[in-house]
Amino acid sequence: MKKILILLALLTAGTAIEGLAQKVLPSPKCVLTQTVGLTDITITYYRPGLKGRKLEQLAKPGKVWRTGANNATEFKVSNPITIGGKELPAGTYSLYSIPGDDEWTLIINKKLSWGTQYDEKQDVMRFPAKATRWDEKVETFTINISDIDKNGKDANLELRWGNVSVKAPFTVSK
């Protein structure tokens, strides 16, 4: 019995030490949940940092980017929204983008995948979003729901990184 108790104590200590040894992710996970009107929007993504690199090295102009690090960015809406001039039904999607100078192409895709396993055939929609340059530099990639109007129906999906802000206006149906 004594040997069993010692074994259990060692196993418990090993598990505790293993938990302490976990590494900090270089691109930490973020889950943003924002209610606009009566619609819940949840965006799950990993936040890479510039770390002395240029934005164009990480989000290459003209190339499909997973819009974050690690997994493709997950974009979930509880009710339909209108974004990019098109209705997006309630559901869970991936968000990809194609960076450009004055405009980025945002892509809503049906397939949830790890990394760069992008499948164009799964696109639900593509639409342009205006890119603006700022004096303020954002080190860690950030996605936000910004500029919610006083009626709670209109807002922007905003991507910020480096000195670039990309905004895609949307309207909730509820």
C-alpha positions in Angstrom: 0.0 0.0 0.0 2.9 2.4 0.9 4.4 1.7 -2.6 1.2 2.6 -4.3 0.9 5.9 -2.4 4.5 6.8 -3.3 3.8 5.9 -6.9 0.7 8.1 -7.0 2.6 11.0 -5.3 5.3 10.7 -7.9 2.8 10.7 -10.8 1.0 13.7 -9.4 4.2 15.6 -8.9 5.3 14.7 -12.5 2.0 16.0 -13.9 2.4 19.3 -11.9 5.9 19.8 -13.2 4.9 19.0 -16.7 2.2 21.7 -16.4 4.8 24.2 -15.3 7.0 23.3 -18.2 4.5 24.3 -20.9 5.8 26.8 -23.3 4.3 30.2 -24.0 3.0 30.3 -27.5 4.8 32.7 -29.8 1.4 33.6 -31.4 -1.1 33.4 -28.5 -4.7 32.4 -29.0 -7.4 35.0 -28.8 -11.2 34.5 -28.7 -13.2 37.6 -29.4 -16.9 37.5 -28.8 -18.9 40.6 -29.6 -22.6 41.1 -29.7 -23.9 43.5 -32.4 -27.6 44.0 -32.3 -28.8 40.5 -31.3 -26.1 38.7 -33.2 -23.2 37.1 -31.5 -19.9 37.2 -33.5 -17.1 35.0 -32.2 -13.6 35.1 -33.8 -11.0 32.6 -32.7 -7.5 33.3 -34.0 -3.8 33.2 -33.1 -2.0 36.6 -32.8 1.5 36.7 -34.5 3.8 39.5 -33.7 6.0 41.5 -36.1 9.1 40.9 -33.9 11.3 43.1 -36.0 9.9 41.8 -39.3 7.9 43.7 -41.9 4.2 43.1 -42.3 4.8 42.2 -46.0 7.1 39.4 -45.0 4.4 37.7 -42.9 1.2 38.6 -44.8 2.5 38.6 -48.4 0.8 41.0 -50.8 -1.2 39.1 -53.5 -1.0 35.8 -51.6 -3.8 34.1 -49.6 -3.0 34.5 -45.9 -4.8 32.5 -43.1 -5.3 35.9 -41.3 -3.4 34.9 -38.2 -1.0 32.2 -37.1 -1.3 28.4 -36.6 -5.0 27.5 -37.5 -7.1 29.3 -40.0 -9.1 32.1 -38.3 -12.6 30.9 -37.2 -15.4 33.4 -37.8 -18.8 32.4 -36.3 -22.1 34.4 -36.6 -25.3 33.4 -34.7 -27.6 35.2 -37.2 -27.1 36.2 -40.8 -25.1 39.3 -41.5 -24.5 41.3 -44.7 -20.8 41.8 -45.4 -19.1 42.8 -48.6 -22.6 43.4 -50.1 -23.6 39.8 -49.7 -25.6 37.9 -47.1 -23.6 35.5 -44.9 -25.9 32.9 -43.3 -25.5 32.0 -39.6 -22.7 29.5 -39.2 -19.0 28.9 -38.6 -16.5 29.7 -41.3 -12.8 30.4 -41.8 -11.5 33.9 -42.5 -8.7 34.3 -45.0 -7.3 37.4 -46.7 -5.2 38.5 -49.6 -3.2 41.6 -48.6 -2.8 44.6 -50.9 -1.7 48.1 -50.8 -4.9 50.1 -50.5 -7.3 47.2 -50.4 -7.3 43.7 -49.1 -9.6 40.9 -50.3 -11.3 39.2 -47.4 -12.4 35.6 -48.0 -15.1 33.7 -46.0 -14.6 30.0 -46.5 -16.6 26.9 -45.4 -13.6 24.7 -44.5 -12.0 25.0 -41.1 -8.4 23.8 -41.3 -5.0 24.1 -39.8 -2.5 26.4 -41.3 -2.4 27.0 -45.0 -4.7 24.2 -46.1 -6.9 26.8 -48.0 -9.3 25.4 -50.5 -10.7 28.0 -52.9 -13.6 25.7 -53.9 -14.9 26.1 -50.3 -15.2 29.9 -50.6 -18.6 31.3 -49.6 -17.6 34.8 -50.6 -14.8 37.2 -51.4 -15.0 41.0 -51.1 -12.7 44.0 -51.0 -11.9 45.9 -47.8 -10.2 49.2 -47.6 -6.7 49.3 -46.1 -5.6 52.5 -44.4 -2.1 53.3 -43.2 -1.6 54.8 -39.7 1.2 56.4 -37.9 0.6 54.2 -34.9 2.2 50.7 -35.2 0.5 47.6 -33.8 3.1 44.9 -32.9 0.7 42.0 -32.4 -1.9 41.2 -35.0 -5.4 42.1 -33.8 -8.9 41.5 -35.1 -11.7 43.6 -33.6 -15.3 44.5 -34.2 -15.2 48.3 -34.3 -17.4 51.4 -34.9 -20.7 49.8 -33.8 -23.3 52.4 -34.7 -25.8 53.9 -32.3 -28.6 51.6 -33.5 -26.5 48.5 -32.9 -26.9 47.2 -36.5 -23.8 48.4 -38.4 -20.2 47.8 -37.5 -16.8 47.0 -39.0 -14.7 43.9 -38.9 -11.3 45.3 -38.4 -7.8 43.8 -38.9 -4.9 45.8 -37.5 -1.2 45.0 -37.8 1.9 47.0 -38.3 0.7 50.4 -39.5 -2.2 49.0 -41.5 -5.9 48.9 -40.6 -8.3 47.0 -42.8 -12.1 47.6 -42.3 -15.0 45.6 -43.7 -18.4 47.2 -42.9 -21.2 44.8 -42.1 -24.8 44.9 -41.0 -26.6 42.4 -38.7 -30.1 41.1 -39.6 -31.1 40.9 -36.0 
